[in-house]
């Protein structure tokens, strides 16, 4: 009888230990699953919509426009980017070869269901000066502002040699296909900024610069 009772107690202890181990194993599996889910959420790439929002193509404007900067200076109204065929100074004052390349690219993009627009093209010196002054206020120093806005003497927009392409889907499309038309992204921090490189169709686009300050060193 005593032997049977001892055996029963041993069986109960073994069963309790087994149950404890099972519960601990289930808890450990749950913790690992939660950790993996969290890691996956933190490392997964953003959705296409999120990427587009992060890469929003800016429309260059004078921040506190008092009416002195107008369409005649190359101003393009926010929310109303220009088409490559539009008869506005921001477009028509671009370098003729650059504009011709943009029009060829726009036709090809349209065939792929992408509408290529110009958020900023040619700019007057006055417009560029205003943008630079605004950038200094925004970034806190002329040195930091120079990473985003050039002086009127150095700006490719003032010379008519650059166009900022939007919306993001169009800039992305041109980034992939632009070399075939001689159109290249120049700055890593401004993937919407395109310039003409005549040899790109045969040799590909040159290495992108970090920002405009690297070009002018």
C-alpha positions in Angstrom: 0.0 0.0 0.0 2.8 2.4 0.9 4.6 1.5 -2.3 1.5 2.2 -4.3 1.0 5.6 -2.6 4.7 6.5 -3.2 4.3 5.6 -6.8 1.2 7.7 -7.1 3.0 10.7 -5.6 5.9 10.3 -8.0 3.5 10.1 -10.9 1.7 13.3 -9.8 5.0 15.1 -9.4 6.1 14.0 -12.9 2.8 15.1 -14.4 3.0 18.5 -12.7 6.6 18.9 -13.9 5.6 17.9 -17.4 2.7 20.4 -17.3 5.0 23.2 -16.1 7.5 22.4 -18.9 4.7 22.5 -21.5 3.5 25.9 -20.2 7.0 27.3 -20.2 7.6 26.0 -23.8 4.4 27.6 -25.0 5.3 30.9 -23.3 8.7 30.8 -24.9 7.3 30.2 -28.4 4.9 33.1 -27.9 7.7 35.4 -26.9 9.8 34.4 -29.9 6.9 34.9 -32.3 6.2 38.4 -30.9 9.9 39.3 -31.2 10.1 38.1 -34.8 6.9 40.0 -35.7 8.2 43.2 -34.2 11.5 42.8 -36.0 9.7 42.2 -39.3 7.6 45.3 -38.8 10.6 47.4 -38.0 12.7 46.2 -40.9 10.2 45.7 -43.7 10.4 48.4 -46.4 7.7 51.1 -46.4 4.7 50.7 -48.7 4.7 52.4 -52.1 2.5 55.1 -50.7 4.9 55.6 -47.7 7.9 55.8 -50.1 6.1 58.4 -52.2 5.3 60.5 -49.2 8.9 60.3 -47.9 10.2 61.2 -51.3 7.7 64.0 -52.0 8.9 66.1 -54.9 9.1 69.7 -53.8 7.7 72.6 -55.7 10.3 75.5 -55.5 8.5 78.6 -54.4 9.4 81.8 -52.6 8.2 81.1 -49.1 6.7 84.5 -48.3 5.9 85.6 -51.8 4.8 89.2 -51.9 3.9 89.2 -55.5 7.3 90.2 -56.9 8.1 86.6 -57.9 5.7 85.6 -60.7 5.3 83.1 -63.5 7.6 85.4 -65.5 10.4 84.5 -63.1 9.7 80.8 -63.5 7.3 80.4 -60.6 5.1 77.3 -60.9 2.1 77.2 -58.6 2.1 74.5 -56.0 -0.3 71.7 -56.9 -0.2 72.7 -60.6 3.1 71.5 -62.1 3.8 72.4 -65.7 3.7 70.0 -68.6 6.6 69.8 -71.0 4.5 71.3 -73.7 3.2 74.2 -71.6 3.9 77.8 -72.8 5.3 79.1 -69.5 8.7 80.6 -68.9 9.7 77.8 -66.5 9.4 75.5 -69.5 10.1 77.5 -72.6 13.3 79.1 -71.1 14.9 75.8 -70.6 17.9 74.9 -72.8 16.4 73.7 -76.1 18.2 70.4 -76.1 17.2 69.7 -72.5 13.6 70.5 -73.3 13.6 68.4 -76.4 14.9 65.4 -74.4 12.3 66.0 -71.7 9.5 66.0 -74.4 10.8 62.7 -75.8 11.0 61.2 -72.4 7.5 62.4 -71.5 6.1 60.7 -74.6 7.7 57.4 -73.6 6.6 57.8 -70.0 3.0 58.4 -71.1 3.1 55.1 -73.1 3.9 53.5 -69.8 1.0 55.2 -68.1 3.2 57.8 -66.3 2.7 61.5 -66.6 5.9 63.5 -66.5 5.5 67.0 -65.1 7.9 69.8 -64.2 7.8 71.2 -60.7 10.5 73.7 -61.3 12.5 74.5 -64.4 14.1 77.7 -65.5 14.2 80.4 -62.8 15.2 84.1 -62.9 18.1 85.3 -60.8 15.6 87.1 -58.5 13.6 83.9 -57.9 16.8 82.0 -57.1 18.0 84.7 -54.7 14.6 84.5 -52.9 14.8 80.7 -52.7 18.4 80.9 -51.3 17.3 83.4 -48.7 14.4 81.2 -47.7 16.7 78.2 -47.5 19.1 80.0 -45.2 16.2 80.8 -42.8 14.9 77.2 -43.0 18.3 75.5 -42.5 19.9 78.0 -40.2 23.1 78.7 -42.1 24.3 79.5 -45.6 26.5 76.4 -45.5 23.6 74.0 -44.9 21.3 75.9 -47.3 23.9 75.4 -50.1 23.2 71.6 -50.0 19.7 72.4 -51.4 19.7 75.8 -53.2 22.6 77.2 -55.2 23.4 80.9 -55.7 22.1 82.5 -58.8 25.6 82.5 -60.4 25.9 78.7 -59.8 22.4 77.5 -60.3 21.6 75.1 -63.2 18.0 76.3 -63.0 19.0 79.9 -63.7 21.0 78.9 -66.7 18.1 76.7 -67.9 20.0 73.5 -67.6 18.0 71.6 -65.0 14.4 70.6 -64.3 12.8 69.1 -61.2 10.5 66.3 -62.2 7.3 65.3 -60.5 5.3 63.6 -59.2 7.4 61.0 -57.5 6.3 58.2 -59.9 7.6 60.3 -62.8 10.9 61.1 -61.2 11.3 57.4 -60.4 10.5 56.4 -64.0 12.9 58.9 -65.4 15.6 57.7 -62.9 15.3 54.3 -64.5 14.9 55.2 -68.1 16.3 58.7 -68.4 19.8 57.7 -69.6 18.2 56.6 -72.9 17.2 60.2 -73.5 20.4 61.8 -72.1 18.6 62.7 -68.9 20.4 62.1 -65.6 19.9 62.5 -61.9 22.8 64.5 -60.6 22.4 64.8 -56.8 21.8 62.0 -54.4 19.8 64.3 -52.1 17.6 65.5 -54.9 16.5 62.5 -57.0 13.9 64.7 -58.8 16.6 67.0 -60.3 17.6 66.1 -63.9 20.1 67.5 -66.3 21.1 66.7 -69.8 24.2 64.5 -70.3 24.6 63.9 -74.1 26.8 60.8 -73.7 24.4 59.1 -71.3 22.6 57.1 -73.9 25.8 55.4 -74.9 27.8 55.5 -71.7 25.2 55.7 -69.0 24.7 58.5 -66.4 27.7 59.6 -64.3 28.0 58.8 -60.6 25.6 61.0 -58.6 27.1 63.6 -56.4 26.1 63.7 -52.8 24.6 67.2 -53.1 25.4 70.5 -55.0 28.2 71.4 -52.7 30.3 68.4 -53.9 30.0 69.7 -57.5 31.3 73.1 -56.6 34.4 72.2 -54.6 
